[in-house]
Amino acid sequence: MKPTDLAYYLSKYFGNYLPNVVGASTKTLISYEKTFCLLFEFCTESKKIKVGKLEIQQITPLLIMDFLQHLEDLGNSVSTRNQRLSAIRSFFGYLQTIEPKYILCSQNILSVKFKRHQKSTINYLTEDELKLVLEMPQVNYKRQYRDLLLLTMLYDTAARVSELTNIQLKDIRFEYPYTVVLTGKGNKSRIVPLSPNTFKLLEIYTTKEKLNILSNRYLFLNHSNERFTSEGITYIVKKYTDLARLQKTSLPAVITPHSFRHSKAMHLLQNGVNLVYIRDFLGHASIKSTEIYAKSDSETKRKILESAYSNLYNANVPEELWTQDTKLFDWLKNMCK
């Protein structure tokens, strides 16, 4: 059977363009592939269009809108809906650049708008809350010492989960100034400093484990002696934050590995670090992504406003504010007669 034009260009898109030209991460590839699998499933079941016969011209804005609504009807959030649309728009953005005859069709799809939604507030821990969480691992146990190092580096480097699990021993500079190379989203790398306290934990760990600091071994391995998965990191975070919550019930109800990244960014901001430096530290492509922390930092806003208050007040206000007005009471009594 002759392949359709959609099959041909999708193969080029996933087989060459995304991995080799864009340099998309494995996570991105999986997410985009999932989007098109869902779209094909929708076309087959709801539109009665067989995948093997689906042509590019059949993918219209109306079809995409129906597909997106279908996702929401299934319980997907608006954020997930927009992520699926982003994957579809990415393909048609690519298509219009390599095949002029599809420009009109592509631009019609690119005209489908993202749906606005209320963004959730930044979920982060205060410095005292974070300190409590880091006190939970019992460091006299080998595995829990590893967990302490993992949690500490998660916060100190503000690493994404994928960046933390990708750290190899050779990525760490064991001489002052201590640094680590993080490689994650979009296969981009950045160098992040390590605090002396974090490095001390790291040095003790590598020495006791007798690790070759120049090797390609991943820093954090699970009980199967394999690289940690994101689920494994999430489990460790939940384990110790649940323990901390037993001592302090005011901890946020949901704390994820990304909460540590948010916490580091908020603490840097609260300590006066410029947003531009925080952007570079976090590895954001645009400062707009970093500005969400400034918008969420109510504590810093409160301190700025308090420091800006002028001492304008009436110093003659008595401690006893209200006194009885006997004339008023007499007048009211006469009115009621």
Secondary structure, DSSP 8 states (H G I E B T S, - for coil): ----HHHHHHHHIIIIIIIIII---HHHHHHHHHHHHHHHHHHHHTS---GGG--GGG--HHHHHHHHHHHHHTT--HHHHHHHHHHHHHHHHHHHHH-GGGHHHHHHHHTS--------------HHHHHHHHTSS-TTSHHHHHHHHHHHHHHHTT--HHHHHT-BGGGEE-SSS-EEEEE-GGG-EEEEE--HHHHHHHHHHHHHTT--TTS--BS-B-TTSSB--HHHHHHHHHHHHHHHHHH-TTS-S---HHHHHHHHHHHHHHTT--HHHHHHHHT-SSHHHHHHHHHH-HHHHHHHHHHH------TT--SS-----HHHHHHHHHHH-
